[in-house]
Amino acid sequence: MTVKAILDAKGRNVVTIAPDMKLADAAQLLSERGIGAVVVTKADGRIAGILSERDIVRVIGRDGASALEQPISRVMTSKVQRCHEQNTINEVMQIMTTGRFRHLPVEENGKIAGIISIGDVVKKRIEDVEREAEDIRSYIATA
């Protein structure tokens, strides 16, 4: 199972924001869309960073409410781990576990092509396990 299969099922729409926007704008966007992270992109569509709810909480905890006036570029994670459509679910789980993050942008030809979350990965893995169990039950029933 690959990242492509997840994106084919869930879609490739990615919520993005510019690095010069304020942290308050990002927090509002996350709230409105009901998402946990937003990809920060340059004008040419290339990935500049990623900003998660966790990033926002950390900076507010450190700097107080005034942190919301900072530009996203000062708070975002700029060294973004990426994956590609051909990566397997197991590879993606390893990347997420090692990096201790829940969202992973998918990059193709240097531009954002989608995003997957740990929830997407777990959902796909559960579907695979359930399908395998059903195949085994069918095999046993017909043997």
TIMI-2910 file (N, C-alpha, C, CB; in pm, 1 decimal, decimal comma, always signed):
<rs>
+----------+----------+----------+----------+----------+----------+----------+----------+----------+----------+----------+----------+------+
!      n_x !      n_y !      n_z !     ca_x !     ca_y !     ca_z !      c_x !      c_y !      c_z !     cb_x !     cb_y !     cb_z ! resn !
+----------+----------+----------+----------+----------+----------+----------+----------+----------+----------+----------+----------+------+
!    +84,6 !   -117,7 !     +0,0 !     +0,0 !     +0,0 !     +0,0 !    +89,4 !   +124,4 !     +0,0 !    -96,4 !     -0,4 !   +122,6 !  Met !
!    +52,5 !   +221,8 !    -80,4 !   +135,1 !   +341,0 !    -97,2 !    +60,5 !   +468,8 !    -59,1 !   +183,3 !   +350,7 !   -240,6 !  Thr !
!   +136,4 !   +576,5 !    -50,3 !    +79,7 !   +709,1 !    -24,6 !    -19,2 !   +744,5 !   -135,2 !   +191,9 !   +816,6 !    -14,9 !  Val !
!    +10,6 !   +705,3 !   -257,0 !    -80,0 !   +733,5 !   -369,5 !   -219,1 !   +677,4 !   -343,2 !    -23,9 !   +674,8 !   -500,0 !  Lys !
!   -226,4 !   +556,0 !   -288,3 !   -356,5 !   +494,3 !   -259,0 !   -435,2 !   +576,7 !   -157,1 !   -337,2 !   +350,8 !   -206,7 !  Ala !
!   -365,5 !   +630,5 !    -57,1 !   -432,3 !   +714,7 !    +42,1 !   -485,0 !   +841,4 !    -24,1 !   -335,9 !   +750,3 !   +157,8 !  Ile !
!   -400,9 !   +906,3 !   -104,8 !   -442,4 !  +1030,1 !   -170,0 !   -554,6 !  +1006,3 !   -270,0 !   -324,1 !  +1094,9 !   -239,7 !  Leu !
!   -550,4 !   +893,2 !   -340,5 !   -657,8 !   +861,2 !   -434,6 !   -791,4 !   +847,8 !   -362,5 !   -625,9 !   +731,9 !   -510,7 !  Asp !
!   -787,5 !   +796,4 !   -239,9 !   -910,2 !   +777,7 !   -162,2 !   -957,4 !   +905,9 !    -95,0 !   -888,9 !   +671,1 !    -57,5 !  Ala !
!   -867,3 !   +983,1 !    -38,3 !   -907,2 !  +1100,7 !    +40,8 !   -905,6 !  +1231,1 !    -36,1 !   -817,9 !  +1114,1 !   +158,8 !  Lys !
!   -832,0 !  +1234,9 !   -145,7 !   -819,9 !  +1357,4 !   -223,5 !   -685,6 !  +1423,6 !   -201,9 !   -931,0 !  +1453,6 !   -188,3 !  Gly !
!   -657,2 !  +1519,9 !   -285,6 !   -526,9 !  +1585,3 !   -284,0 !   -533,5 !  +1731,1 !   -243,3 !   -463,5 !  +1574,6 !   -418,5 !  Arg !
!   -648,4 !  +1772,9 !   -195,9 !   -663,8 !  +1911,1 !   -153,1 !   -578,4 !  +1937,8 !    -28,9 !   -812,2 !  +1942,7 !   -124,7 !  Asn !
!   -500,9 !  +2045,1 !    -33,2 !   -415,2 !  +2081,6 !    +78,8 !   -441,8 !  +2227,4 !   +115,1 !   -264,8 !  +2058,9 !    +44,2 !  Val !
!   -465,8 !  +2252,1 !   +242,2 !   -482,5 !  +2388,3 !   +290,2 !   -343,2 !  +2446,8 !   +308,3 !   -565,3 !  +2393,4 !   +423,9 !  Val !
!   -320,6 !  +2562,0 !   +245,1 !   -189,5 !  +2626,5 !   +253,9 !   -205,8 !  +2770,6 !   +301,3 !   -116,6 !  +2622,2 !   +117,0 !  Thr !
!    -93,7 !  +2827,1 !   +342,8 !    -92,1 !  +2965,6 !   +389,7 !    +45,5 !  +3023,5 !   +357,6 !   -123,9 !  +2975,0 !   +544,1 !  Ile !
!    +52,1 !  +3154,2 !   +342,3 !   +178,0 !  +3222,2 !   +310,5 !   +259,7 !  +3246,2 !   +437,3 !   +150,5 !  +3356,0 !   +238,7 !  Ala !
!   +392,0 !  +3244,1 !   +426,4 !   +477,3 !  +3259,1 !   +544,5 !   +471,7 !  +3396,6 !   +609,8 !   +617,8 !  +3229,6 !   +507,4 !  Pro !
!   +424,8 !  +3498,6 !   +537,7 !   +420,0 !  +3633,1 !   +595,3 !   +289,1 !  +3662,6 !   +668,1 !   +440,9 !  +3735,3 !   +487,0 !  Asp !
!   +195,7 !  +3568,5 !   +665,5 !    +69,7 !  +3586,5 !   +739,7 !    +99,4 !  +3576,2 !   +889,6 !    -38,1 !  +3479,3 !   +696,3 !  Met !
!     +9,4 !  +3629,9 !   +969,4 !    +27,2 !  +3627,0 !  +1115,1 !    -16,4 !  +3491,9 !  +1171,3 !    -52,9 !  +3741,2 !  +1182,2 !  Lys !
!    +40,7 !  +3459,6 !  +1284,6 !     +6,7 !  +3335,7 !  +1352,6 !   -142,7 !  +3329,3 !  +1384,5 !    +88,6 !  +3321,7 !  +1480,6 !  Leu !
!   -201,8 !  +3443,0 !  +1417,2 !   -346,0 !  +3447,9 !  +1444,1 !   -426,2 !  +3403,8 !  +1322,2 !   -388,0 !  +3589,6 !  +1485,8 !  Ala !
!   -379,8 !  +3442,5 !  +1202,1 !   -447,7 !  +3400,8 !  +1078,3 !   -442,7 !  +3249,2 !  +1062,8 !   -383,4 !  +3468,8 !   +955,2 !  Asp !
!   -327,6 !  +3192,3 !  +1094,3 !   -312,3 !  +3047,7 !  +1084,6 !   -401,8 !  +2976,2 !  +1185,5 !   -166,1 !  +3008,2 !  +1106,1 !  Ala !
!   -406,6 !  +3027,1 !  +1308,0 !   -490,7 !  +2965,7 !  +1411,0 !   -637,2 !  +2968,9 !  +1369,9 !   -472,0 !  +3037,1 !  +1545,7 !  Ala !
!   -679,3 !  +3079,2 !  +1312,6 !   -817,7 !  +3091,3 !  +1266,1 !   -845,0 !  +2992,9 !  +1152,1 !   -846,8 !  +3236,0 !  +1219,9 !  Gln !
!   -751,1 !  +2981,1 !  +1059,5 !   -765,6 !  +2888,4 !   +947,7 !   -775,7 !  +2743,8 !   +995,5 !   -648,3 !  +2903,4 !   +851,6 !  Leu !
!   -689,3 !  +2706,0 !  +1089,6 !   -694,9 !  +2570,6 !  +1144,2 !   -829,9 !  +2543,5 !  +1210,0 !   -581,8 !  +2549,2 !  +1245,3 !  Leu !
!   -878,9 !  +2642,5 !  +1283,9 !  -1007,1 !  +2628,0 !  +1351,8 !  -1122,2 !  +2616,0 !  +1251,9 !  -1031,0 !  +2746,5 !  +1445,1 !  Ser !
!  -1124,8 !  +2704,2 !  +1153,9 !  -1232,5 !  +2704,0 !  +1053,6 !  -1237,2 !  +2573,5 !   +975,1 !  -1215,0 !  +2821,0 !   +957,3 !  Glu !
!  -1121,1 !  +2520,9 !   +940,9 !  -1114,3 !  +2400,5 !   +857,4 !  -1116,2 !  +2271,3 !   +937,8 !   -990,0 !  +2404,2 !   +772,9 !  Arg !
!  -1101,0 !  +2281,9 !  +1070,7 !  -1100,3 !  +2162,8 !  +1154,6 !   -981,9 !  +2072,5 !  +1125,8 !  -1228,0 !  +2086,1 !  +1136,1 !  Gly !
!   -865,7 !  +2133,9 !  +1103,9 !   -745,2 !  +2058,0 !  +1072,4 !   -638,1 !  +2085,5 !  +1176,9 !   -693,3 !  +2093,0 !   +931,2 !  Ile !
!   -536,1 !  +2001,0 !  +1180,8 !   -433,0 !  +2013,1 !  +1282,8 !   -303,9 !  +2075,7 !  +1235,7 !   -403,7 !  +1881,0 !  +1337,7 !  Gly !
!   -290,8 !  +2096,5 !  +1104,4 !   -168,3 !  +2155,8 !  +1051,1 !   -198,1 !  +2219,7 !   +916,9 !    -56,1 !  +2050,0 !  +1037,4 !  Ala !
!   -116,1 !  +2316,5 !   +882,5 !   -129,4 !  +2384,2 !   +754,1 !     +9,7 !  +2390,4 !   +690,3 !   -191,6 !  +2528,2 !   +770,9 !  Val !
!    +13,9 !  +2367,3 !   +560,1 !   +140,7 !  +2373,9 !   +488,3 !   +165,4 !  +2519,4 !   +448,5 !   +140,1 !  +2279,8 !   +362,3 !  Val !
!   +284,8 !  +2565,0 !   +476,4 !   +324,4 !  +2701,7 !   +442,4 !   +395,9 !  +2694,3 !   +308,2 !   +416,6 !  +2766,6 !   +554,4 !  Val !
!   +344,9 !  +2769,8 !   +210,5 !   +402,2 !  +2763,0 !    +76,6 !   +450,4 !  +2899,0 !    +29,3 !   +300,7 !  +2707,3 !    -21,3 !  Thr !
!   +552,1 !  +2893,4 !    -54,0 !   +604,2 !  +3012,4 !   -120,0 !   +510,3 !  +3047,4 !   -235,0 !   +750,7 !  +2990,0 !   -171,1 !  Lys !
!   +529,5 !  +3163,7 !   -294,6 !   +443,7 !  +3209,6 !   -404,3 !   +444,8 !  +3112,5 !   -522,5 !   +488,0 !  +3348,0 !   -450,9 !  Ala !
!   +554,9 !  +3040,8 !   -541,7 !   +565,0 !  +2947,9 !   -655,0 !   +507,4 !  +2809,1 !   -623,6 !   +710,7 !  +2934,1 !   -697,0 !  Asp !
!   +446,5 !  +2793,0 !   -505,8 !   +385,2 !  +2666,4 !   -468,5 !   +478,3 !  +2568,3 !   -401,1 !   +328,3 !  +2603,2 !   -587,4 !  Gly !
!   +602,7 !  +2604,5 !   -383,5 !   +697,5 !  +2516,2 !   -315,0 !   +676,2 !  +2523,1 !   -163,7 !   +843,6 !  +2554,5 !   -350,7 !  Arg !
!   +706,9 !  +2414,6 !    -96,7 !   +688,7 !  +2405,5 !    +48,3 !   +794,8 !  +2489,5 !   +119,2 !   +695,7 !  +2257,6 !    +95,5 !  Ile !
!   +747,5 !  +2582,8 !   +203,4 !   +838,4 !  +2664,8 !   +284,5 !   +844,5 !  +2612,8 !   +427,5 !   +793,8 !  +2812,4 !   +283,8 !  Ala !
!   +737,0 !  +2547,6 !   +472,0 !   +732,0 !  +2498,1 !   +608,7 !   +598,3 !  +2433,5 !   +637,3 !   +758,2 !  +2610,5 !   +707,6 !  Gly !
!   +581,5 !  +2396,7 !   +762,0 !   +454,2 !  +2342,9 !   +809,5 !   +430,1 !  +2399,3 !   +948,7 !   +454,2 !  +2185,2 !   +810,8 !  Ile !
!   +306,0 !  +2428,7 !   +978,3 !   +268,7 !  +2484,7 !  +1107,7 !   +156,8 !  +2400,4 !  +1165,5 !   +225,5 !  +2633,9 !  +1095,2 !  Leu !
!   +178,5 !  +2350,2 !  +1285,8 !    +77,7 !  +2266,3 !  +1351,1 !    +18,5 !  +2337,1 !  +1472,2 !   +138,6 !  +2131,7 !  +1393,2 !  Ser !
!    -91,2 !  +2282,3 !  +1520,6 !   -150,6 !  +2334,0 !  +1644,4 !    -48,4 !  +2330,4 !  +1756,7 !   -276,0 !  +2252,7 !  +1683,6 !  Glu !
!    +30,7 !  +2226,8 !  +1760,2 !   +133,6 !  +2210,4 !  +1862,8 !   +235,0 !  +2325,0 !  +1857,5 !   +205,2 !  +2075,3 !  +1845,5 !  Arg !
!   +273,4 !  +2366,5 !  +1736,8 !   +366,2 !  +2479,5 !  +1721,5 !   +306,5 !  +2606,7 !  +1780,3 !   +401,2 !  +2501,4 !  +1572,7 !  Asp !
!   +178,8 !  +2627,5 !  +1754,5 !   +111,1 !  +2748,2 !  +1803,2 !   +103,4 !  +2747,2 !  +1956,2 !    -31,1 !  +2759,1 !  +1742,3 !  Ile !
!    +67,2 !  +2634,6 !  +2012,8 !    +57,4 !  +2624,3 !  +2158,8 !   +193,1 !  +2649,4 !  +2223,5 !     +3,8 !  +2485,8 !  +2200,0 !  Val !
!   +298,3 !  +2594,1 !  +2165,5 !   +432,6 !  +2613,2 !  +2222,6 !   +472,1 !  +2759,9 !  +2227,1 !   +535,8 !  +2535,1 !  +2142,4 !  Arg !
!   +450,6 !  +2832,4 !  +2116,9 !   +494,1 !  +2972,2 !  +2112,3 !   +406,7 !  +3060,3 !  +2201,0 !   +491,3 !  +3024,2 !  +1968,3 !  Val !
!   +277,8 !  +3030,5 !  +2211,9 !   +191,6 !  +3107,0 !  +2301,8 !   +230,5 !  +3078,3 !  +2446,8 !    +41,9 !  +3072,7 !  +2277,5 !  Ile !
!   +260,9 !  +2952,8 !  +2476,7 !   +306,5 !  +2917,7 !  +2611,2 !   +435,1 !  +2988,6 !  +2648,7 !   +326,2 !  +2768,7 !  +2622,3 !  Gly !
!   +521,0 !  +3008,8 !  +2552,3 !   +649,3 !  +3075,0 !  +2577,3 !   +636,3 !  +3227,9 !  +2578,3 !   +751,1 !  +3032,5 !  +2471,6 !  Arg !
!   +563,4 !  +3284,1 !  +2478,9 !   +560,7 !  +3429,1 !  +2459,1 !   +429,0 !  +3495,9 !  +2497,3 !   +590,3 !  +3459,6 !  +2317,1 !  Asp !
!   +328,8 !  +3417,7 !  +2530,9 !   +198,7 !  +3475,5 !  +2562,2 !   +119,0 !  +3508,9 !  +2436,7 !   +216,2 !  +3599,9 !  +2646,2 !  Gly !
!     +6,2 !  +3573,9 !  +2457,9 !    -86,8 !  +3603,5 !  +2348,8 !    -25,7 !  +3692,0 !  +2240,5 !   -210,3 !  +3670,0 !  +2403,9 !  Ala !
!    +74,9 !  +3769,9 !  +2274,5 !   +138,4 !  +3856,5 !  +2174,1 !   +202,8 !  +3775,3 !  +2062,2 !   +243,7 !  +3945,7 !  +2240,1 !  Ser !
!   +227,9 !  +3647,8 !  +2085,4 !   +285,9 !  +3561,4 !  +1982,3 !   +197,1 !  +3553,3 !  +1859,0 !   +309,8 !  +3421,8 !  +2037,9 !  Ala !
!    +68,1 !  +3573,3 !  +1878,0 !    -25,2 !  +3563,5 !  +1765,7 !     -2,5 !  +3670,9 !  +1659,2 !   -166,8 !  +3572,5 !  +1816,5 !  Leu !
!    +72,4 !  +3773,6 !  +1693,9 !   +103,2 !  +3879,7 !  +1597,3 !   +230,0 !  +3851,3 !  +1516,7 !   +118,0 !  +4012,3 !  +1669,5 !  Glu !
!   +302,3 !  +3746,0 !  +1552,1 !   +425,2 !  +3711,0 !  +1480,3 !   +392,4 !  +3653,3 !  +1343,4 !   +508,8 !  +3610,6 !  +1561,5 !  Gln !
!   +482,8 !  +3671,9 !  +1247,7 !   +462,0 !  +3606,6 !  +1118,4 !   +481,3 !  +3455,4 !  +1132,2 !   +558,9 !  +3664,1 !  +1011,8 !  Pro !
!   +408,8 !  +3381,6 !  +1054,5 !   +416,9 !  +3235,7 !  +1056,8 !   +560,3 !  +3188,5 !  +1036,0 !   +325,7 !  +3175,4 !   +949,6 !  Ile !
!   +634,9 !  +3258,5 !   +951,4 !   +771,6 !  +3217,7 !   +919,4 !   +861,3 !  +3208,6 !  +1042,1 !   +831,7 !  +3313,8 !   +820,6 !  Ser !
!   +828,1 !  +3279,0 !  +1149,1 !   +910,0 !  +3274,7 !  +1271,5 !   +875,9 !  +3156,0 !  +1360,9 !   +892,6 !  +3403,3 !  +1350,2 !  Arg !
!   +762,5 !  +3093,1 !  +1335,3 !   +714,4 !  +2986,0 !  +1422,8 !   +712,4 !  +2849,9 !  +1353,1 !   +575,4 !  +3019,4 !  +1473,4 !  Val !
!   +691,4 !  +2850,0 !  +1223,5 !   +675,6 !  +2724,6 !  +1147,8 !   +801,0 !  +2637,4 !  +1156,2 !   +643,4 !  +2755,0 !  +1000,6 !  Met !
!   +780,7 !  +2511,3 !  +1128,7 !   +891,9 !  +2418,8 !  +1111,5 !   +936,2 !  +2432,0 !   +966,6 !   +851,6 !  +2269,6 !  +1147,6 !  Thr !
!  +1058,5 !  +2478,6 !   +946,5 !  +1104,3 !  +2502,5 !   +809,5 !  +1175,6 !  +2382,1 !   +748,3 !  +1196,4 !  +2621,8 !   +806,8 !  Ser !
!  +1227,8 !  +2293,0 !   +831,8 !  +1290,5 !  +2171,0 !   +780,5 !  +1183,6 !  +2061,6 !   +777,9 !  +1414,7 !  +2127,9 !   +868,8 !  Lys !
!  +1104,8 !  +2065,2 !   +673,6 !   +987,2 !  +1978,8 !   +663,9 !  +1025,3 !  +1842,8 !   +606,2 !   +878,4 !  +2045,0 !   +577,4 !  Val !
!   +987,9 !  +1738,6 !   +677,9 !   +998,7 !  +1604,2 !   +622,8 !   +889,1 !  +1591,3 !   +517,8 !   +986,0 !  +1493,0 !   +734,9 !  Gln !
!   +922,0 !  +1526,4 !   +408,8 !   +826,6 !  +1507,2 !   +300,3 !   +824,0 !  +1360,0 !   +261,8 !   +862,6 !  +1595,7 !   +177,8 !  Arg !
!   +718,3 !  +1322,9 !   +194,0 !   +714,6 !  +1190,6 !   +134,7 !   +669,6 !  +1206,6 !     -9,7 !   +619,9 !  +1094,3 !   +214,1 !  Cys !
!   +664,6 !  +1095,3 !    -80,2 !   +624,1 !  +1095,4 !   -220,1 !   +516,7 !   +989,3 !   -239,7 !   +745,8 !  +1069,9 !   -314,0 !  His !
!   +444,8 !   +999,1 !   -348,0 !   +333,9 !   +907,1 !   -372,8 !   +376,7 !   +761,2 !   -371,7 !   +269,4 !   +939,3 !   -504,7 !  Glu !
!   +498,7 !   +731,6 !   -411,0 !   +543,0 !   +592,9 !   -417,9 !   +588,3 !   +536,9 !   -282,7 !   +655,2 !   +581,2 !   -517,0 !  Gln !
!   +598,7 !   +621,3 !   -179,5 !   +635,0 !   +569,9 !    -47,0 !   +527,3 !   +474,7 !     +2,8 !   +655,1 !   +685,9 !    +53,7 !  Asn !
!   +571,8 !   +372,0 !    +75,4 !   +476,7 !   +276,2 !   +132,5 !   +422,3 !   +328,5 !   +265,3 !   +543,7 !   +137,9 !   +152,5 !  Thr !
!   +314,3 !   +268,6 !   +309,4 !   +255,3 !   +303,9 !   +438,5 !   +356,3 !   +278,4 !   +550,2 !   +125,1 !   +223,3 !   +463,5 !  Ile !
!   +428,5 !   +167,5 !   +542,0 !   +528,0 !   +137,1 !   +644,6 !   +638,8 !   +241,2 !   +648,3 !   +587,4 !     -0,6 !   +620,9 !  Asn !
!   +683,7 !   +288,4 !   +532,0 !   +786,1 !   +392,6 !   +527,8 !   +736,2 !   +521,5 !   +591,3 !   +829,6 !   +418,7 !   +383,8 !  Glu !
!   +612,7 !   +556,7 !   +560,5 !   +553,4 !   +679,1 !   +615,2 !   +536,5 !   +667,9 !   +766,7 !   +417,3 !   +707,7 !   +548,3 !  Val !
!   +492,5 !   +551,5 !   +814,8 !   +478,9 !   +532,4 !   +959,2 !   +613,6 !   +548,4 !  +1028,1 !   +419,4 !   +394,1 !   +990,2 !  Met !
!   +719,1 !   +498,1 !   +966,7 !   +853,7 !   +510,6 !  +1023,4 !   +896,8 !   +656,9 !  +1028,0 !   +954,9 !   +428,1 !   +941,4 !  Gln !
!   +872,9 !   +731,2 !   +920,9 !   +907,9 !   +873,6 !   +916,2 !   +834,4 !   +950,0 !  +1025,8 !   +874,3 !   +933,6 !   +777,7 !  Ile !
!   +704,4 !   +926,2 !  +1038,2 !   +623,2 !   +996,9 !  +1137,4 !   +663,6 !   +959,3 !  +1279,4 !   +475,1 !   +966,8 !  +1115,8 !  Met !
!   +689,8 !   +832,1 !  +1303,0 !   +728,9 !   +786,3 !  +1436,6 !   +864,5 !   +843,0 !  +1476,1 !   +732,4 !   +633,1 !  +1442,2 !  Thr !
!   +959,2 !   +836,0 !  +1385,8 !  +1093,7 !   +886,2 !  +1414,5 !  +1091,8 !  +1037,1 !  +1439,1 !  +1189,0 !   +852,8 !  +1298,7 !  Thr !
!  +1017,6 !  +1109,4 !  +1356,0 !  +1012,1 !  +1254,7 !  +1368,8 !   +914,0 !  +1305,4 !  +1472,8 !   +977,8 !  +1313,9 !  +1238,3 !  Gly !
!   +829,3 !  +1216,2 !  +1523,5 !   +728,1 !  +1250,3 !  +1623,6 !   +634,9 !  +1362,3 !  +1575,7 !   +795,9 !  +1291,7 !  +1754,0 !  Arg !
!   +582,5 !  +1344,9 !  +1453,0 !   +483,4 !  +1439,0 !  +1401,5 !   +369,6 !  +1363,2 !  +1336,8 !   +546,8 !  +1536,7 !  +1301,2 !  Phe !
!   +260,1 !  +1434,9 !  +1315,4 !   +134,8 !  +1371,9 !  +1273,3 !    +91,6 !  +1405,3 !  +1132,5 !    +27,0 !  +1410,3 !  +1365,7 !  Arg !
!   +161,7 !  +1496,3 !  +1067,5 !   +124,7 !  +1537,5 !   +932,2 !   +248,0 !  +1533,9 !   +843,3 !    +61,2 !  +1679,3 !   +932,2 !  His !
!   +230,0 !  +1485,6 !   +722,0 !   +341,9 !  +1470,3 !   +630,7 !   +300,2 !  +1516,5 !   +491,0 !   +390,9 !  +1323,2 !   +627,9 !  Leu !
!   +358,6 !  +1627,2 !   +444,7 !   +327,2 !  +1672,2 !   +309,5 !   +379,3 !  +1573,5 !   +205,4 !   +386,4 !  +1811,3 !   +284,6 !  Pro !
!   +305,1 !  +1562,3 !    +98,0 !   +345,4 !  +1479,2 !    -14,8 !   +395,8 !  +1574,5 !   -122,6 !   +226,2 !  +1388,4 !    -67,4 !  Val !
!   +515,5 !  +1549,9 !   -169,9 !   +577,5 !  +1639,0 !   -267,4 !   +602,4 !  +1564,4 !   -397,7 !   +709,2 !  +1697,0 !   -212,5 !  Glu !
!   +569,2 !  +1627,9 !   -505,8 !   +599,9 !  +1575,0 !   -638,6 !   +651,5 !  +1689,8 !   -723,2 !   +474,3 !  +1507,7 !   -704,7 !  Glu !
!   +764,6 !  +1668,0 !   -787,5 !   +827,3 !  +1769,4 !   -873,4 !   +850,0 !  +1901,1 !   -799,8 !   +741,3 !  +1794,1 !   -996,8 !  Asn !
!   +885,4 !  +1890,3 !   -671,0 !   +917,9 !  +2008,7 !   -592,6 !   +799,9 !  +2087,3 !   -539,8 !   +999,7 !  +2097,5 !   -673,1 !  Gly !
!   +678,1 !  +2042,0 !   -567,1 !   +559,2 !  +2115,0 !   -521,4 !   +468,2 !  +2024,2 !   -440,2 !   +482,2 !  +2173,6 !   -641,0 !  Lys !
!   +383,3 !  +2086,5 !   -361,6 !   +290,0 !  +2013,0 !   -275,6 !   +188,3 !  +1937,3 !   -361,9 !   +217,0 !  +2110,2 !   -177,9 !  Ile !
!   +173,1 !  +1808,3 !   -333,9 !    +81,3 !  +1724,7 !   -410,7 !    -26,8 !  +1663,5 !   -322,3 !   +158,1 !  +1614,5 !   -482,2 !  Ala !
!    -18,6 !  +1687,7 !   -191,7 !   -115,1 !  +1632,7 !    -98,4 !    -56,1 !  +1636,9 !    +41,1 !   -154,8 !  +1488,7 !   -137,4 !  Gly !
!   -132,4 !  +1588,7 !   +135,4 !    -84,6 !  +1577,0 !   +273,0 !   -152,6 !  +1455,6 !   +334,2 !   -113,9 !  +1707,5 !   +356,5 !  Ile !
!    -78,1 !  +1382,4 !   +415,5 !   -138,1 !  +1270,1 !   +486,5 !   -113,5 !  +1287,7 !   +635,4 !    -80,8 !  +1134,5 !   +436,3 !  Ile !
!   -208,0 !  +1241,1 !   +712,0 !   -197,2 !  +1249,0 !   +857,2 !   -183,0 !  +1108,1 !   +912,9 !   -320,5 !  +1321,1 !   +919,1 !  Ser !
!   -144,4 !  +1100,9 !  +1037,4 !   -134,1 !   +971,0 !  +1102,5 !   -271,3 !   +902,7 !  +1102,9 !    -79,7 !   +986,2 !  +1247,3 !  Ile !
!   -377,1 !   +981,5 !  +1111,9 !   -512,5 !   +924,9 !  +1105,4 !   -540,1 !   +858,0 !   +971,6 !   -616,0 !  +1033,3 !  +1130,4 !  Gly !
!   -494,2 !   +919,8 !   +862,6 !   -510,5 !   +859,5 !   +729,9 !   -436,8 !   +726,4 !   +721,6 !   -459,6 !   +954,9 !   +620,5 !  Asp !
!   -315,9 !   +723,2 !   +775,7 !   -232,6 !   +603,0 !   +771,9 !   -296,7 !   +492,3 !   +855,0 !    -89,9 !   +633,5 !   +823,5 !  Val !
!   -341,6 !   +525,1 !   +974,4 !   -403,9 !   +424,8 !  +1061,7 !   -532,0 !   +371,1 !   +998,2 !   -434,4 !   +485,1 !  +1200,9 !  Val !
!   -612,7 !   +460,3 !   +941,5 !   -737,4 !   +417,7 !   +876,1 !   -708,2 !   +318,5 !   +764,1 !   -814,2 !   +539,7 !   +820,2 !  Lys !
!   -610,3 !   +349,6 !   +680,0 !   -575,4 !   +261,8 !   +569,0 !   -520,7 !   +128,9 !   +620,0 !   -473,1 !   +329,6 !   +477,4 !  Lys !
!   -441,0 !   +133,3 !   +724,0 !   -384,4 !    +10,0 !   +779,3 !   -494,4 !    -78,6 !   +838,3 !   -278,9 !    +42,8 !   +886,9 !  Arg !
!   -590,5 !    -19,0 !   +907,8 !   -702,7 !    -96,2 !   +963,2 !   -784,2 !   -159,6 !   +850,9 !   -793,4 !     -6,1 !  +1050,6 !  Ile !
!   -809,9 !    -83,2 !   +743,4 !   -882,1 !   -138,5 !   +628,7 !   -809,2 !   -259,6 !   +572,0 !   -899,9 !    -31,9 !   +519,7 !  Glu !
!   -676,6 !   -249,2 !   +561,6 !   -596,2 !   -360,4 !   +508,2 !   -606,5 !   -483,2 !   +598,1 !   -448,4 !   -318,3 !   +493,4 !  Asp !
!   -594,8 !   -463,5 !   +728,6 !   -601,2 !   -575,1 !   +822,9 !   -739,6 !   -640,2 !   +819,3 !   -568,1 !   -527,0 !   +966,1 !  Val !
!   -845,5 !   -559,3 !   +813,6 !   -981,4 !   -614,1 !   +807,2 !  -1001,8 !   -694,2 !   +678,3 !  -1085,7 !   -500,7 !   +816,4 !  Glu !
!   -949,7 !   -643,1 !   +566,7 !   -962,3 !   -713,0 !   +440,3 !   -885,1 !   -846,1 !   +444,4 !   -911,5 !   -624,2 !   +325,1 !  Arg !
!   -766,0 !   -844,1 !   +501,6 !   -687,4 !   -966,8 !   +515,2 !   -759,4 !  -1068,8 !   +602,8 !   -549,2 !   -935,6 !   +573,8 !  Glu !
!   -819,2 !  -1023,4 !   +711,3 !   -892,6 !  -1114,4 !   +801,0 !  -1012,4 !  -1174,9 !   +727,8 !   -940,0 !  -1039,4 !   +929,1 !  Ala !
!  -1081,9 !  -1094,4 !   +649,4 !  -1197,0 !  -1145,4 !   +573,4 !  -1151,8 !  -1245,9 !   +468,4 !  -1273,4 !  -1029,6 !   +506,2 !  Glu !
!  -1038,7 !  -1220,0 !   +403,8 !   -984,7 !  -1313,9 !   +305,7 !   -950,6 !  -1446,9 !   +372,4 !   -859,8 !  -1254,8 !   +237,1 !  Asp !
!   -893,4 !  -1442,6 !   +491,7 !   -859,1 !  -1564,4 !   +563,6 !   -986,1 !  -1640,2 !   +603,6 !   -774,4 !  -1531,5 !   +688,0 !  Ile !
!  -1088,9 !  -1567,3 !   +652,4 !  -1215,2 !  -1631,9 !   +688,4 !  -1278,6 !  -1698,3 !   +566,2 !  -1312,5 !  -1529,4 !   +750,0 !  Arg !
!  -1276,5 !  -1632,6 !   +453,9 !  -1333,0 !  -1689,0 !   +330,6 !  -1255,0 !  -1812,4 !   +288,4 !  -1332,3 !  -1584,4 !   +217,1 !  Ser !
!  -1126,3 !  -1807,3 !   +297,5 !  -1041,9 !  -1919,9 !   +260,3 !  -1073,2 !  -2040,7 !   +348,4 !   -893,1 !  -1882,0 !   +271,5 !  Tyr !
!  -1081,8 !  -2016,8 !   +479,0 !  -1109,7 !  -2125,4 !   +573,4 !  -1248,7 !  -2183,5 !   +548,1 !  -1098,4 !  -2075,0 !   +719,4 !  Ile !
!  -1345,6 !  -2098,4 !   +520,8 !  -1482,8 !  -2143,4 !   +499,0 !  -1495,2 !  -2228,2 !   +372,7 !  -1576,5 !  -2023,7 !   +490,3 !  Ala !
!  -1411,9 !  -2202,7 !   +274,4 !  -1421,3 !  -2277,0 !   +149,2 !  -1322,5 !  -2391,9 !   +140,2 !  -1400,3 !  -2184,6 !    +33,8 !  Thr !
!  -1235,4 !  -2406,5 !   +239,9 !  -1133,9 !  -2513,2 !   +234,1 !  -1189,7 !  -2647,3 !   +274,5 !  -1016,4 !  -2479,3 !   +322,9 !  Ala !
+----------+----------+----------+----------+----------+----------+----------+----------+----------+----------+----------+----------+------+
</rs>
